[in-house]
Amino acid sequence: MQIEQQIAEIQEVVADALKMAQQKGATQAEASMSKVQGIAVSTRLREVENVEFTNDGGLGISVYVGKHKGSASTADLSKSALQLTVEKAVDIARYTNEDPCAGLADKDLIATEFPDLDLYHPQELDTEKAIEIALETEAAALDFDKRIVNSDGASYNANLGMRVYGNTHGINTGYPSSRYSLSCMMIASDDNDMQRDYAYSVDRKASRLYSPRRVGEEAAKATVDRLGARKIKTANVPVILHRDLASSLFGHLVSAISGGSLYRRSSFLLDKLGHQLFPEWLTIEEKPHIKSALASSNFDHEGVATKDMTIIDGGKLATYLYTTYSARKLDTKSNGHAGGIHNWIVGNSGHSDEALLKEMGTGLLVTELMGQGVNIVTGDYSRGAAGYWVENGVIQYPVHEITIAGSLMEMFANVRAIGSTPDTRGSVQTGSVLIDNMRVAGN
């Protein structure tokens, strides 16, 4: 069946659910449905470990009876099951407390234009091909160096899906999407030292994934390079967060400026709109309509149209991120962030990776972060780390069993440079980030 026909059939189901809700007494309703078909293959030590097939789908509906909300979901799309699901949602709504902020997004914010964002690149879910790719990836890693002594395996995943959203303001639309990934994790040993590391690739289009050889060899090289890791003395030094994990720094910014944290007054960035957070040269743009990007979308999870936005302008906080509910709590309007952010493009200072090391001089290049030691209420930051000690812009030796700590406000303000080669494998696209003066706890 053609994907367009499948989406049209799901739109009919969504329309039926919305009509049933209104007939049952709902004053407003919204429904969404997603379907995913996929394959996941993992290998370990040159043998197939798992082959999994996915064929999931389900419809969720939220109804509003005045300012009372009820929600229910079903994987059974028969008329009788749909009817029962809608009835349960309406029944729940009648018993919930009234909430003045409840309800659909404002009608004038709902998306009306749906350009093709090139998110769907279907490929046959071929088990033999998937196994071949995973085995080739792991073999490239195992054969890379005799110090690679074990494997946590290679994995290949392919998912083809579609999502339809509709509400009683009149929107009822959907789109297909695809996502492919390839990863590998190795274990190396030398003398009495044992280390592990990994590499991965992800894309909307299978043909744009890194080759199995590249993923395997990158995983093996990263693992071998960590052998001989030492602890270092506790000190205050500059730190580079490698681009593979630098997006996590901006992920904490996302949490701190999200409406949910703000109306609960649980963010260190309360009342900071327009304040200087970063150096003046830094800008962060949100671009939801980049073709084929992993976080592109014409509308958010509430049907609100997405649009280009400036998040950080000349280092200053230019906007908060609102859903419909959090916006009403804060007496403003949604700006399309139900379900998360849409392609943050972090500006850079023009430094190559080599130039960034030279700019730092002596300090720590962090390639792994561990633990969840970040407090969004206070901005306190403390995480386990591993990486490489750098002197005079040159990597000297690997480092492990350390902690890096500071406050996010100071870390933001102390961003000295950002590399010009971004990691595009997620919703935040950023190069490596050089931060002045962090506390590194070791011996």
N, C-alpha and C positions, 0 to 999 in steps of 0.2 A: 504494500500500500504506500502511495506517495506521501511524503511528510506533510504536504499542504492539506491533503485529505484527512490525515490523522488529526492535525490541528483543528480543522473545521469541525470534525466530530466531537472533539473535546470542547470546543466553543459551544456546541449545541448542549452538551451536558451542563456546562457552566450556566448557560442561559436558562435551562430548565430549573436548575437549583435556585437561581435568583428569583425566578417567577414563583416557584413553590414557596419560597421564604415570604414574599409579599402576600401571597394568598393566605399564609398562616398568621399574618398579622405583623410581620416585620416592617418597620418604617424605612429601614435601609439594610442593605446586605452586600457582602463581597465574597467572592469565591475564587479560589486558585487551584490549579491542578498541574502536577508535573508527572512526566513519565520518563523513565531512564532505562535504557538497555546498555549493558556493558559486559566487558570481560576483564578479568584480572588474573595474571599468571605470575607466580613467583618460583624462582629456582634457588637451590642452595647446593653448593659443592658439585656443580655440573649436572644436577638432577632436578627434575620437576618436583616442586614441593606442593604447590596448590594451583588448581585451576578453578576459578569461580565465575559463574554467570549471574548477571543481575537483570531482572525484568520487573521493575517496581513502578508503581503508580498509585496515586491517591488524590482525592479531592478534599480540600478543607474549606469550610464555610463559616463566616462570622456574620451574625445578624444583630441588628440593633432594634430594640423595641423602645422607642423614645431614646433615653440615655442609658438604657440597660443593655449589656452586651452578652451574647452567648456564642460559643464556638463548638463545632463538632467536625469530625472527619470520617472518611470511609475509603476503603480500597475497592469496595463493590459498587459498580456504577449502574446496576440495574435500577429501574424506576422505583421499585419498592424500597430498596436500600437507600436510594437518594432521598425518597420521601421521609423515611425514618430518620435519617441524619439531619435533615432540615427541621423536622419536628423536635428532635432532641435539642438542637441549637436554640430554637425559639423557646422551648421549655426552660432551658438554662437561663436565657435572658430574662425571663419573667421573675426568676428568683435571685438574680444578682443585684447588688446595690446600684443605685443610680450614680452615674459618674458624668458630671457636666462636660468633661473633655472627651467623652466617648463619641464615636461616629466616624463616618467615612471622611476621607480627605476632602477639602473644599473643591467644589466642582470646577472652578476656574483654574485649578492647579493640575487637573487630570490630563495626561498625555493625549494628544490628538494626532500626532504625526509619528510614523514608525518607519523611518528609513532602514534599509538593510545594513546591518553592522557586520556582515560577513563572519558570523559566529559559528556557522554550520558547515563542516567539511567531513561528510560521512565517508566511512571506509568499512568494508566488510569486517565483521567481528570474526576473524579467522584464528581459530585456536592454534593450529600448527604454526602459523606465522608468528603469533604472539609468543609461543614457546621458543621458537627459533631466535627471536630478538632478545628475550631474557637470557637464554643460554649463551648467546654470543657476547652479550654485555658482561656477564659474569666471567666468561672465559678470558676476555680481554683483561679483566682485572687480575684474575688468578695468575695469568701468565706474565704479568708486567714485571714482577720482582720476586726473587726467591724468598724475600722476607714476608711476603703475603702468605700467611699460614692457614687462614680460615676465612670464612665468608658468612655474613649475615644475609646474603642473598641478593638477587636482582629481581626487580618487579616491573612488569609492563601492564599498564591499565589503559583501557579505551572505554569511553562513555559517550553515548549518543542520547540526547534527551530533548525534551520540549517543555515549555511552560506556558500556561494560559492563565490570564487574570481577567476577571470581570467584576463590575459592581453596578449598583442600581443608578449610578450617574450616567450610564450609557456605554462605558468602555467594556469591550470584550475582545481581547486580542491575545495573540501568542506568537512565540518564535521558537525555532529549534536551535540547538547548540551542540557542539562537540568538544571533547577534552581528552587529550592523550598525555600520558606521562611515562617516563622511564627512569628508574633509579637503581642504585647499586651501593651496598655498604660492605666494606672489607675490614679484615682484622690482620694486623701485621705484628711480628714479634722479632726482637733482636736482643740477644743476651737475656736479661730478665725483664725487659720492658715489653709491654703489649699495648697497642693503640688501635683505635678504630676511627674511620671517617667515611664519608659518603659523597656521592655526586648525583645530580638528577637533572632532568629536562622535562618541561611541560609546555604544551601548546594546543591551540585550537585545531591545528592541522598536523596530522601524523608525519607528513613528509618534512616538516620543519623541526621535528625533534632532533636533538644531537644524535649522532650515529651511535650504535651500540659500542663500538670501539672507543669513541671519545668519552662516553659516560663511564665505561669500565676503567679506562686508563686514568681519567681524572680522579675517580674514587680511589684507585690504588695509589696514585702519586700523593694524594692528600693524606692517605693513611701512613705511607712510608715516611713522608716528610715529618710526621709527628713523633717518630721514634727518637728516643733520647731526650724526651721532654723533661724540663726541670721546673722546680719552684723558684720564684725570685723573691728578693727581699721586699717587704712592704715599703711602698713609696707613693708619692704623688707624681704622676707622669702623664704626658699626653697619650691618648688612645685612639687608634683607628678601628672602627667597626667595619669589617669587610662587607662589601656590597651584598654578599649572600645573606647576611643577617642584619644589615643596617636598616632595612624596612621596619624591623621591630621597634626601633627608636621612634619612628613616626607613627607606628601602631599605638604607642602610648599616648601620642598627641591625639589620635582619633578618639580613643577612649575618654580623654580628658575634656574634649570639646563636644562630645555627643550630648544631645539634649537630655537623655535619661540620667546621665551623671549630674547635669546642671540643675534640673528641677529637684533632684534629691539632695542637692547641695553637697555632693560627694566628689568634687573635683578640685584639684589645686589651681585650675584655670578659671574658676568662678570670677565673674566681673572683670575679665581680662581682654575683652573685645577692644581692638585698637591699640593694645599694649605691645611694646617691642619685646618679642620672645627670642628671636634669632638675629644674627647680624643683618645689616641693611641690604647686603647683596643677595640674600636668600629669598626666593619666591617658591611657593608650592601651588600648582594649578591642578584642578580636577577637570578631567576631560572624559566624559562618559561615552562619547561617540567615536572613539578610536576604533577603526575597523580591525576585527580579529583579536582585539585585546581581551585578556582574561576577565576583566571587570567591567566590560562595556555593557550598557543597557539603555534603552530609550525611556524606561520608567522604573520606579522603585517598586518595592513589594506592596505598596498601597495604590499603585497606578499613577503616582505623581510624576510628571515629566521631569527627566533629568536635564541638566544644562551645564555648560562650562562655568566654572566658578574659580575665583582666586581664594585660596585658603590662607596662605601667608603672603603678604604683599610688602616688599621691602623690609622683611623681618617681622612685620607686625601681624597680629592675628586679625584677619579680615572678616571671618564669619564663624558661627557655630554650626553644628550639624543637627538638623531637626527632622524628626518624624512628625506625623500629624498629632499624635498624642502629646509628645514632649513640647511641641510648638504651642499647643493650646495651654498647657500647663504654664508656659512662660510668656503667654500673651503675644505670640507672633505666629508666623505661618511656616508650614513644612517647606524644606528646600530639597526634598527628594532623597532622604537618607534612611528610609525604612529598608532594612536588609544590608546596610553597610555603605561603603564608599565606592566610587567608580573611577578607577585609574588616576591616582595621584602622581603627578609628574614633579619630582623634586629637582629644583635648580642645582647647578653645579658651579664650581669655581674654575673649571677648565683644567684641572690637574689630571694627568695620567696616573696610573697606579704607582709607577716608579717615582713620579714627581711628588705624589702624596707622601710617600715614605721619606723622601728628602725634606719635604716641608716639615714633617714631624721631627726628623733628626733622631733623637733617642726616645724610645717609648715602647708601647705595646700594640701589636697588630692582633686584634681579636678575631678568631675564625669560628669560635663556638661559644654559645651562651647556654647556661643551664639554670634550672630553677625558675620560680615565679616571684622573685623578690622585688616586686614593683608595687608601690602603694599610690594609686591614682588620687586618693583623697589628699595626701600630703606631698606627693611628688617624690618621695624617697625612693632611691634606686639602689639595689644591691643584688648582683647575680653572679653565680659561678661562671668561670670563663676559662678558655684555653686559646692558645694562639702562638705568637712568635715574638721574641724580644728583638728589638731593632736598635742599632747604634749607627749614628752618622748616615742614616737613610738606608742602611743595609741590614737585611735579616741575618741574625746571628745564630739563634737556636730556638727550638720549640719550647713552649712553656705550658704547664698545666697545674691543676689544683690551686687556682687562685680565685679571688673575688674582685670584681670591679664595682665601685660604689660612688654615689654622688647624689645630687638632687636633680630632677629633670629640668627644673627652671635654670639651674646653672649649666647643665649639659647643653640645653638649647642655646643659651647665650654664648657658650664657649665653643660652638661649632666654628672651627677655623677654616676648614676647606671641605669640599665634597668632590669626589672623583667624577670624571666625565664619562665613564663607562657604566651605564646603569644596569641593574638586574631587572629584567622585564618579566620575570616569572611569577608575578603576583599583582595585587591591587595597588601596591606602592612601588613606583619605579624610581630607584635611587642608586647613585654610585656609593662607594665607600665613604664613610664620614669620619673626619678627623676632629676630635674633641680635645681641647686643652684641659690639662689638670684634673685627672680623675684619681681617686684613691684606689690603688691596686694593693690588695692584701695578700701576702704570701707568707714567707718565713718570718 
